[in-house]
Amino acid sequence: MMSTPHITVVDSIDDIKTAGWEQVTAATGAPVHYSPTYLRAYQTSPLSPFTAAHYMTASDTGQTVAVLPCYLQEQGDPYGFLRAAGCPQGDGPTLLGHNWYCYDTQIPVRADNPDQHDRTVETMLDALVELGAAEGARTTALVSVAEGDQVLTIARRKGWKVAPIVTRFQLPLQGAEPDAPYDSYDSYLESLGSRTRRTIRQYMRRAADAGITTAVEVPQPDFLRTVCDLTRRTAAKYGSADMYPESAFIDFVMALGDHARVVRIDQGDQTLAAAVVLLDDERLHMWVGGTSHATVDSFSPNYLLWAAEIRTAIERGKRWVEGGRSNQPMKLRHGMRPLPLYACVAPPNI
């Protein structure tokens, strides 16, 4: 008979068994958002306030086999995605796994076979519901689960509401898929539509004539203030500027260490565009950024920023560029592929 995994929940990232947690995330290719470094940075400098943080692990025969970070928030639906998906209880205290800054929620499971995997996921979902009830959460949910994830099937089977909420975008690079052999930036450009390719090359020439410089560098607190300002200006267009408070933003990024880099586009002593990208073994994540002007000297700083980020991913040998959510027209023009995301919401009286 298959054993039932044992669930442990701790309230500080410092209390997890780091080696076991990292073995699971490495074996499953989980994104940077699941690394202890990222989780510690978020716990210490949360970009959005939470009432409590919990770190759930499943173990079997003494080995860590699954992990999930989750957060209790007084307002768990800042984007209105849960309400739009028909889950109005998201207006109250909410226990979320992972959180809204992670657009790749999953339950990383290290299993020997599909039955063991599904049993572990079921046990984790049941434990999440129990934790939500103990915390008095009005809503218990997983957010931003990718289409095709077995978690969706298991959640439906257990009576959870599973509903599409938003679309995420990815760019496959060398080694990600047989038909995505982008081993250089030029080969990537050749894959784009002729109009987009022509525009990017034209902007690059104009930028060179205007003395534009591009840099990828280790984050520094003083310059992160500039990145945060540009990010908030861009986020304001989508009603989410408050998701990036300056002080927490700076402290959070600085705590990420080698998982974060700054990409910047400058003209002399003026920064025209800047972004923070996140790095893990397989991916470059276009996390946050913005521009000071839509156009300068007949070119778009935003296009140059995108070019620098994608070039950096290719040169670092990443298999994917993660483009995050929203801004679909720009992302499709740059060859990204849509991936629908879903919320999984436990029944309120489960």
C-alpha positions in Angstrom: 0.0 0.0 0.0 1.3 3.5 -0.9 2.2 5.5 2.2 0.7 8.9 2.8 3.3 11.7 3.0 3.8 13.5 6.3 3.1 17.2 6.2 5.2 19.7 8.1 4.4 23.5 8.3 6.8 26.0 9.6 6.4 29.8 9.9 9.9 31.0 9.0 12.1 30.2 6.0 14.9 29.8 8.5 13.2 26.7 10.0 12.9 24.7 6.8 15.3 21.9 6.0 17.1 23.8 3.3 18.9 20.8 1.7 15.7 18.8 1.3 13.8 21.8 0.0 16.5 22.6 -2.6 16.7 18.9 -3.7 13.0 19.0 -4.6 13.2 22.4 -6.4 16.3 21.2 -8.3 14.7 17.9 -9.3 11.5 19.5 -10.5 13.1 22.6 -12.2 11.0 24.9 -10.0 11.4 28.6 -10.8 13.4 31.1 -8.8 10.3 32.0 -6.7 10.7 28.7 -4.8 14.4 29.1 -3.9 15.2 29.7 -0.2 17.0 32.9 -1.1 14.0 34.3 -2.9 11.6 33.2 -0.1 13.9 34.7 2.6 14.1 38.0 0.7 10.3 38.1 0.4 9.7 37.2 4.1 12.2 39.8 5.2 11.1 42.6 2.8 7.6 41.7 1.5 6.5 43.8 -1.4 2.9 43.3 -0.3 2.1 42.9 3.4 1.0 39.5 4.7 -0.3 38.4 8.0 1.7 35.2 8.1 4.0 33.2 6.0 4.0 29.3 6.0 6.4 26.8 4.4 4.8 23.5 3.8 6.8 20.3 3.1 5.8 16.7 2.5 8.1 13.9 3.5 8.1 10.2 2.8 10.4 7.7 4.4 12.4 10.6 5.8 12.9 12.4 2.5 11.4 15.7 1.4 9.2 15.0 -1.6 7.2 18.2 -2.0 7.2 21.9 -1.0 4.9 24.9 -1.1 5.2 28.4 0.3 2.0 30.1 1.2 0.9 33.5 2.6 -2.1 34.7 4.6 -3.2 38.1 3.4 -5.9 40.4 4.6 -6.7 41.3 1.0 -5.9 38.3 -1.2 -7.1 39.6 -4.6 -5.3 42.8 -5.4 -5.7 42.4 -9.2 -9.4 41.4 -9.0 -8.6 38.1 -10.8 -10.4 35.9 -8.2 -13.5 38.0 -8.4 -13.4 38.0 -12.2 -13.2 34.2 -12.0 -16.3 34.0 -9.9 -14.7 33.7 -6.5 -16.0 36.8 -4.6 -14.8 35.3 -1.3 -11.3 36.5 -2.4 -12.2 39.9 -0.9 -11.5 38.7 2.6 -8.5 37.1 4.5 -6.9 34.7 2.0 -4.4 31.9 2.2 -2.5 31.9 -1.1 0.0 29.6 -2.6 2.4 31.0 -3.9 1.7 34.7 -4.0 0.7 37.2 -6.8 4.3 38.1 -7.5 4.9 34.5 -8.7 3.3 33.9 -12.1 4.3 30.2 -12.1 2.6 28.6 -9.1 3.2 24.9 -8.8 3.5 22.2 -6.2 7.0 20.9 -6.8 6.9 17.1 -6.2 9.7 14.6 -6.4 8.0 11.2 -7.1 9.0 7.9 -8.6 5.7 7.4 -10.5 2.5 9.2 -11.4 0.4 7.6 -8.6 2.9 8.7 -6.0 3.0 12.2 -7.5 -0.8 12.6 -7.5 -1.1 11.2 -3.9 1.4 13.7 -2.7 -0.4 16.6 -4.4 -3.7 15.5 -2.9 -2.1 15.4 0.5 -0.7 18.9 0.0 -4.0 20.3 -1.1 -5.8 18.8 1.9 -3.1 20.3 4.2 -3.5 23.7 2.6 -7.2 23.6 3.3 -6.6 22.6 6.9 -4.1 25.4 7.3 -6.5 27.9 5.8 -9.3 26.8 8.2 -6.9 27.1 11.2 -6.0 30.6 10.1 -9.6 31.7 9.6 -9.0 32.4 5.9 -12.2 33.2 3.9 -10.5 31.8 0.8 -7.8 29.2 0.3 -6.3 29.2 -3.2 -3.5 28.4 -5.5 -3.0 31.2 -8.0 -1.3 31.4 -11.4 -1.2 27.6 -12.0 -0.2 26.9 -15.6 -2.5 25.2 -18.1 -1.6 21.5 -18.3 -0.3 21.2 -14.7 -1.7 18.0 -13.1 -2.5 20.1 -10.1 -5.5 21.5 -12.0 -6.9 18.0 -12.6 -6.4 16.9 -9.0 -8.0 20.1 -7.7 -11.0 19.7 -9.9 -11.4 16.1 -8.8 -11.4 17.3 -5.2 -14.2 19.8 -5.8 -12.1 22.9 -6.0 -13.2 25.7 -8.4 -10.6 26.0 -11.2 -11.0 29.0 -13.4 -8.8 30.9 -15.9 -7.5 34.2 -14.7 -4.8 35.6 -16.9 -2.2 34.7 -19.5 1.5 34.3 -19.0 4.1 34.5 -21.8 7.2 32.5 -22.5 10.0 32.6 -25.1 11.6 29.2 -25.7 15.4 29.4 -26.3 18.1 26.9 -27.2 17.4 23.4 -25.8 13.8 24.2 -24.6 12.2 22.7 -27.7 13.4 21.1 -31.0 11.9 24.0 -33.0 13.5 26.8 -30.9 17.2 26.8 -31.8 17.9 30.4 -30.7 21.6 30.0 -29.9 22.3 33.7 -30.8 20.5 36.9 -30.8 20.6 37.2 -34.6 19.0 33.8 -34.9 16.3 34.9 -32.6 15.7 38.1 -34.6 15.4 36.0 -37.8 12.5 34.1 -36.2 10.4 37.3 -35.8 8.0 38.8 -38.2 9.7 41.0 -40.8 8.1 44.2 -39.5 9.1 43.6 -35.9 12.6 42.5 -37.0 13.0 45.6 -39.1 11.8 47.9 -36.4 14.2 46.4 -33.8 17.2 46.7 -36.1 16.2 50.3 -37.0 15.9 51.2 -33.4 19.3 49.8 -32.7 20.9 51.8 -35.4 19.2 55.0 -34.2 20.2 54.3 -30.6 23.8 53.8 -31.6 23.8 57.1 -33.5 22.3 58.8 -30.3 25.1 57.4 -28.1 23.0 54.9 -26.2 24.7 52.5 -23.9 23.4 49.2 -22.5 24.6 47.5 -19.4 23.8 44.4 -17.3 25.0 44.8 -13.8 24.8 43.7 -10.1 22.0 45.7 -8.4 23.0 48.7 -6.3 20.6 50.5 -3.8 21.0 53.9 -5.3 20.2 52.8 -8.9 17.4 50.6 -7.7 15.6 53.7 -6.7 15.6 54.7 -10.4 14.4 51.2 -11.4 11.6 51.4 -8.8 10.5 54.8 -10.0 10.4 53.6 -13.7 8.6 50.4 -12.6 5.9 52.2 -10.7 5.3 54.6 -13.6 4.7 51.6 -15.9 2.7 49.6 -13.3 0.4 52.7 -12.8 -0.9 52.1 -16.3 -2.3 48.8 -15.0 -3.4 50.1 -11.6 -0.7 48.2 -9.7 1.9 50.9 -8.8 1.4 50.1 -5.1 2.8 46.6 -5.6 6.3 48.1 -5.6 6.9 50.2 -2.5 10.4 51.7 -2.8 12.0 50.7 0.5 10.8 47.1 0.4 11.7 46.9 -3.4 15.3 47.9 -2.8 15.8 45.6 0.2 14.1 42.7 -1.5 16.2 42.9 -4.7 19.4 43.4 -2.8 18.7 40.2 -0.8 18.3 38.1 -4.0 22.1 38.0 -4.6 23.0 36.2 -7.8 19.3 35.7 -8.6 18.9 39.3 -9.7 20.5 41.6 -12.2 19.7 45.1 -13.5 19.5 45.8 -17.2 19.7 49.5 -18.1 19.6 51.7 -21.2 21.3 55.1 -20.8 21.9 58.2 -22.8 24.8 60.0 -21.2 23.9 60.5 -17.6 20.1 59.9 -18.2 18.6 56.5 -17.7 15.9 55.9 -20.4 14.9 52.4 -19.4 15.8 49.9 -16.7 14.6 46.6 -15.4 15.3 44.0 -12.8 15.6 40.5 -14.2 15.5 37.3 -12.1 17.7 34.3 -12.9 17.5 30.6 -12.1 19.2 27.6 -13.7 16.9 27.5 -16.8 15.3 30.9 -17.1 15.7 34.6 -17.3 12.6 36.3 -15.8 11.6 39.7 -17.1 10.4 40.7 -13.7 9.8 44.5 -13.5 11.0 47.6 -15.2 9.9 50.7 -17.1 10.9 53.6 -19.4 11.0 57.3 -18.9 9.8 58.1 -22.5 7.9 56.2 -25.1 10.3 57.4 -27.8 13.6 59.2 -27.8 15.4 60.3 -31.0 12.9 58.2 -33.1 13.5 54.9 -31.2 11.8 53.2 -28.4 13.9 52.6 -25.2 11.5 49.8 -24.3 12.4 47.9 -27.4 16.0 48.3 -26.6 15.4 47.1 -23.0 13.7 44.0 -24.3 16.5 43.4 -26.8 19.1 43.6 -24.0 17.1 41.2 -21.7 16.6 38.6 -24.4 20.2 38.9 -25.6 21.3 38.4 -22.0 19.2 35.2 -21.6 20.7 33.7 -24.8 24.3 34.6 -23.9 23.8 33.1 -20.4 22.6 29.8 -22.0 19.0 30.0 -20.5 16.4 27.7 -22.0 13.5 30.1 -21.5 12.7 33.8 -21.1 9.7 34.3 -18.8 7.7 37.4 -19.8 5.2 37.4 -17.0 1.7 38.6 -17.4 -0.1 41.3 -19.4 1.1 43.5 -22.4 0.1 40.7 -24.8 0.7 42.7 -28.1 4.3 43.5 -27.2 5.1 39.9 -26.1 3.5 38.3 -29.1 5.5 40.6 -31.4 8.6 39.4 -29.7 7.9 35.7 -30.4 6.5 34.8 -26.9 4.0 32.1 -26.6 0.8 32.5 -24.4 0.3 30.1 -21.5 -3.1 30.4 -19.7 -3.0 30.6 -15.9 -5.7 29.3 -13.6 -6.7 29.9 -10.0 -7.6 26.9 -7.9 -10.0 27.9 -5.1 -11.0 25.5 -2.3 -14.7 25.3 -1.5 -15.5 27.8 1.2 -17.0 25.1 3.6 -14.7 22.2 2.7 
